[in-house]
Amino acid sequence: MTTTGLRDRGDGGTFPYDLSPWQQALRAQFPIITAHPGLTYLDSAATAQKPEAVLHAVHTYLTTANANAGRGTYPWANASTELVERTRAQVKSFLSDPEPDRSTVHFTSGTSEGLRAVARDWLPDLLSDGDEIVVPYADHQANVLPWLEARDLLAARGIRIGVREMPYQTSSGDYDAAALARLVGPRTRFVATTHVHHVYGADMNVHRIRAAVGPDIPICLDAAQSIGHQPVSVAALDVDFAVFSGHKALALPGTGAVWARQTRGPRFTPGGWSGTPNTAGVASLAAALDWLREAGTDRIARWTTALALRLTDGLRHLPAYRILGCQTSLAQDSPVQHRAGIVTFRHRSIGASDLGFILFSHGFMVRTDGHCQGAAGEKTSSVRVSTHVYNTPEEIDRLLAVLGGLE
Ligand code: PMP
């Protein structure tokens, strides 16, 4: 059934080879990928490469309409203002916002700044002395530190709030919704969640969180690792904030957004004078979201999950490696089947950074460190392989061959 002549690994023949022509056409649109045939980029969870359409949109904007947005009345200024407003609407639609008239979109430099904006400019207005919030300590520290900062800020004003640890399931690495339901009490006011784990690649099953916490508690979603990789629906997840980085979704670095629903809790109004917006970045985000919609995030998810399963299966046959987080069983009912295109592992005796250097000597670019996990995270460095639509099963097989040679 393969169109590429690859032998099937333990993916049970389920690799979506039907998507190969689609994928090849998309891969060809990434100039940095096609210009470097000897290199393999496997660090998209850190930042993603940009398709020609995004580069072109930035060039077009800067050479035809570059001006400050929200100020001025001449055509370039108007075009820039319209671009920013149009992109806000586009973000809402990309996130399947069911009530776009009752939400706002605030552009940021990325997820870190976005989550901080929620913690700084909205959370304190929600909380009184004795209230509690739930924080996911084993997720990215960008989704831990801002909530602790808010707690400390409030404490300095004499308002003491409790921070409860989000419970996790040890077998699958996603949240333990049943334990969360037991944790939630009459003083729980806010729950911070992550859509896809940036180290384990686990889908955190946020769709179970609303039922666990009831209808009234605001939920914030860190969508840094899901945006552009799979459909992100604020309607389906019933969350109140969705925060993401544009640069992980094929747009320029320094882009991102906070989507905020205005129905649970106080209104989100980003504080202070935010100054000149990153208009070229917004142009890149608009083009990236168009590109992703056209490509189909559901197909991207099928492709990158299949790449991750291929790597997972290959590593299962190499005893020197241990995969972190998601379990290695490939059974159809295993949570690993829902993982995103991220696989993180350690070698029995070769340190992660040494392994990174060895892999780069073979042309593979991967992430090697502690991955900015929160306080409950891994304590030792590891190697993270993360994929996007431009990666191929051939690349995964070549990587496995190199890893196999280091057994
Ligand atoms: N949350 C998660 C889950 C992430 O993976 C990252 C980036 N690795 C961030 C937040 C922070 O994103 P940024 O660096 O774009 O602010």
Residues whose N, C-alpha, C, O or C-beta is under 5 A from the ligand:
A	BS01	PMP	A45 G110 T111 S112 E113 H140 A142 V196 H198 D222 A224 Q225 S245
